Amino acid sequence: MGLLHASILNTLPNVELNALCDKGALIRKFCKKVLDKVRVVDDVEKLSDLNLDVAYVTTPIPSHFIVMETLYSRRIARNVFVEKTLASSFDEAKKLCELAQSFGGLNMVGYMKRFAVTFRKAKDLLNQDVLGDVVCGGFAQPIREGYAREIYLLSSGAFMSLYAANNIAKAIRRLSRRGETGLAGVICNSSGDEQFEKRVLSEFAQTGSGNASGRSRTKV
């Protein structure tokens, strides 16, 4: 979820992504490769010298309280966005509300999708009838019956799109029969920051499940 927000923020005008904090070594390694000039750390307290305007908290719900309490008490950021749900209990949520009020910043719980770049782009495509008739599922049977030969995935560089593309790529690998069907390529449909998304999709096609057939390539 944090990577999704990072990719969205990276496309917004007048927004500079300064740092990303994650406990996972693999995530940090990936972020260092695709996020230029962004500090990647493993402890939120290591962000205290950046004078951040706003912090996004997208960790698992049980950790929301301790992370947000640290942000406020260490004065790392006074404006905070936190993914739903706010906290694990009413008491923790009440305490966080009191801390937010005492610091006087703007605080938001992430229930709203209307202004997300990826959702706005999807709405535009649906309104313009670019995609034709949108249906749910149905790609498995043509693979099983041998009708499909080359399969292309259309994805943006947003991490939620990559998550979906990765699941589809794994399904293609599982459903393919005797190597007759495979993932032939990943097509980049940029949702904003084209240069950033090209790098992310190229990395995905070469090292992730996007390389399910062993011959996947990125087409922009």
C-alpha positions as CSV (number, residue, x, y, z in Angstrom):
1,M,0.0,0.0,0.0
2,G,2.9,2.4,0.8
3,L,4.4,1.8,-2.7
4,L,1.0,2.6,-4.3
5,H,0.9,5.9,-2.4
6,A,4.5,6.6,-3.3
7,S,3.8,6.1,-7.0
8,I,0.7,8.4,-6.9
9,L,2.5,11.1,-5.0
10,N,5.4,10.9,-7.6
11,T,2.9,11.9,-10.3
12,L,1.4,15.0,-8.6
13,P,2.5,18.5,-9.5
14,N,4.2,20.5,-6.8
15,V,4.8,17.4,-4.7
16,E,8.3,16.1,-3.9
17,L,8.7,12.6,-2.5
18,N,11.6,12.8,0.0
19,A,11.7,9.6,1.9
20,L,10.2,6.1,2.3
21,C,10.3,3.9,5.5
22,D,9.8,0.2,5.4
23,K,10.9,-2.7,7.7
24,G,11.2,-5.1,4.7
25,A,14.7,-5.4,3.3
26,L,13.4,-6.5,-0.1
27,I,11.0,-3.5,-0.4
28,R,13.8,-1.1,0.6
29,K,16.1,-2.7,-2.1
30,F,13.4,-2.3,-4.7
31,C,12.6,1.3,-3.8
32,K,16.3,2.3,-3.9
33,K,16.4,1.1,-7.5
34,V,13.3,2.8,-8.8
35,L,12.9,5.9,-6.6
36,D,15.7,8.4,-7.5
37,K,16.9,10.9,-4.9
38,V,14.6,9.4,-2.2
39,R,15.9,8.4,1.2
40,V,14.9,4.9,2.1
41,V,15.1,3.9,5.7
42,D,14.0,1.1,8.1
43,D,13.0,3.3,11.1
44,V,10.6,6.2,11.1
45,E,12.8,8.1,13.6
46,K,15.4,8.4,10.9
47,L,13.2,10.9,9.1
48,S,13.3,13.4,11.9
49,D,15.9,15.7,10.2
50,L,13.9,16.1,6.9
51,N,11.4,18.8,8.1
52,L,8.6,17.0,6.2
53,D,5.3,18.8,5.3
54,V,3.3,15.6,5.5
55,A,3.7,11.9,6.3
56,Y,1.7,9.0,4.9
57,V,1.2,6.0,7.3
58,T,0.3,2.9,5.3
59,T,1.6,0.2,7.7
60,P,-0.5,-2.7,9.1
61,I,-3.3,-1.4,11.3
62,P,-1.9,-2.6,14.7
63,S,1.2,-0.4,14.1
64,H,-0.7,2.8,13.2
65,F,-0.8,4.1,16.8
66,I,3.0,3.7,17.5
67,V,4.0,5.1,14.1
68,M,1.7,8.1,14.4
69,E,2.6,8.8,18.0
70,T,6.3,8.8,16.9
71,L,5.6,11.2,14.1
72,Y,3.9,13.6,16.4
73,S,6.1,13.3,19.5
74,R,9.3,13.6,17.4
75,R,7.8,16.4,15.4
76,I,8.7,14.6,12.2
77,A,5.5,15.8,10.5
78,R,2.5,17.8,11.8
79,N,0.3,16.8,8.8
80,V,-0.5,13.1,8.6
81,F,-2.4,10.9,6.2
82,V,-3.2,7.4,7.6
83,E,-4.7,4.5,5.7
84,K,-8.0,3.0,7.1
85,T,-8.6,1.9,9.8
86,L,-7.2,4.7,12.0
87,A,-6.3,2.4,14.9
88,S,-6.8,-1.0,16.4
89,S,-9.1,0.2,19.2
90,F,-11.3,3.1,20.2
91,D,-8.9,4.2,22.9
92,E,-6.0,4.4,20.5
93,A,-8.0,6.3,18.0
94,K,-9.2,8.8,20.6
95,K,-5.6,9.3,21.7
96,L,-4.4,9.9,18.1
97,C,-7.2,12.4,17.6
98,E,-6.1,14.3,20.8
99,L,-2.5,14.3,19.5
100,A,-3.5,15.5,16.1
101,Q,-5.5,18.4,17.6
102,S,-2.6,19.4,19.9
103,F,-0.2,19.7,17.0
104,G,-2.7,21.6,14.9
105,G,-2.0,20.1,11.5
106,L,-4.2,18.6,8.9
107,N,-5.0,14.9,9.4
108,M,-6.9,12.5,7.2
109,V,-7.9,8.8,7.2
110,G,-7.7,7.3,3.7
111,Y,-11.3,6.4,2.7
112,M,-11.6,8.6,-0.3
113,K,-10.6,7.3,-3.8
114,R,-12.2,10.0,-5.9
115,F,-9.0,12.1,-6.3
116,A,-6.5,9.2,-6.7
117,V,-4.6,9.5,-10.0
118,T,-5.3,5.8,-11.0
119,F,-9.0,6.0,-10.3
120,R,-9.4,9.3,-12.2
121,K,-7.5,7.8,-15.1
122,A,-9.7,4.7,-15.1
123,K,-12.9,6.9,-15.0
124,D,-11.6,8.8,-18.0
125,L,-10.9,5.6,-20.0
126,L,-14.4,4.3,-19.1
127,N,-16.1,7.5,-20.1
128,Q,-14.2,7.7,-23.4
129,D,-15.1,4.0,-24.2
130,V,-11.4,3.3,-24.8
131,L,-11.7,-0.2,-23.2
132,G,-14.9,-1.2,-24.9
133,D,-17.2,-3.5,-22.9
134,V,-15.7,-4.2,-19.4
135,V,-16.4,-7.7,-18.1
136,C,-15.2,-9.6,-15.1
137,G,-12.7,-12.5,-15.6
138,G,-12.9,-14.9,-18.5
139,F,-9.3,-15.1,-19.6
140,A,-8.6,-18.5,-18.2
141,Q,-10.7,-20.6,-20.6
142,P,-9.1,-19.5,-23.8
143,I,-5.7,-20.4,-22.3
144,R,-6.9,-23.8,-21.2
145,E,-8.4,-24.6,-24.6
146,G,-5.3,-23.4,-26.5
147,Y,-6.9,-20.5,-28.3
148,A,-4.3,-18.0,-26.9
149,R,-0.8,-17.9,-28.1
150,E,0.7,-14.6,-27.1
151,I,-0.7,-12.7,-24.1
152,Y,0.1,-9.0,-23.4
153,L,-0.6,-7.2,-20.1
154,L,-1.6,-3.6,-20.2
155,S,-0.6,-1.8,-17.0
156,S,0.5,1.5,-15.6
157,G,3.5,1.8,-13.3
158,A,1.2,2.4,-10.3
159,F,1.9,-0.3,-7.8
160,M,-1.7,-1.4,-7.4
161,S,-1.8,-2.0,-11.2
162,L,1.5,-3.9,-10.9
163,Y,0.0,-6.0,-8.1
164,A,-2.9,-7.0,-10.4
165,A,-0.6,-7.6,-13.4
166,N,1.6,-9.8,-11.2
167,N,-1.3,-11.9,-10.2
168,I,-2.5,-12.3,-13.8
169,A,1.1,-13.2,-14.9
170,K,1.2,-15.9,-12.2
171,A,-2.2,-17.3,-13.4
172,I,-0.9,-17.3,-17.0
173,R,2.1,-19.3,-16.0
174,R,-0.1,-21.8,-14.0
175,L,-2.6,-22.2,-16.8
176,S,-0.2,-22.4,-19.7
177,R,0.0,-25.9,-21.3
178,R,3.3,-27.4,-22.5
179,G,4.7,-23.9,-23.2
180,E,2.3,-23.2,-26.0
181,T,0.9,-20.1,-24.4
182,G,3.0,-17.4,-22.6
183,L,3.2,-13.8,-21.6
184,A,4.7,-12.1,-24.6
185,G,4.9,-8.5,-23.2
186,V,3.9,-5.8,-20.8
187,I,2.5,-2.6,-22.4
188,C,3.0,0.6,-20.4
189,N,-0.1,2.8,-20.2
190,S,1.3,5.6,-18.2
191,S,-0.9,7.3,-15.6
192,G,1.4,10.3,-15.0
193,D,5.1,10.1,-14.5
194,E,6.0,8.3,-17.7
195,Q,9.8,8.1,-17.1
196,F,9.3,6.6,-13.6
197,E,6.7,4.1,-14.8
198,K,8.9,2.9,-17.7
199,R,11.6,2.0,-15.3
200,V,9.3,0.2,-12.9
201,L,7.5,-1.8,-15.6
202,S,10.9,-2.7,-17.2
203,E,12.1,-4.0,-13.8
204,F,8.8,-5.9,-13.4
205,A,8.9,-7.5,-16.8
206,Q,12.5,-8.6,-16.4
207,T,12.6,-9.8,-12.7
208,G,9.0,-10.4,-11.5
209,S,6.2,-12.7,-12.4
210,G,5.9,-10.6,-15.5
211,N,8.7,-12.8,-16.9
212,A,6.5,-15.8,-16.5
213,S,7.2,-17.2,-20.0
214,G,10.9,-16.4,-19.9
215,R,10.5,-14.1,-22.9
216,S,8.5,-11.2,-21.7
217,R,9.3,-7.7,-22.8
218,T,8.1,-4.2,-22.1
219,K,6.4,-2.1,-24.8
220,V,5.8,1.6,-24.3
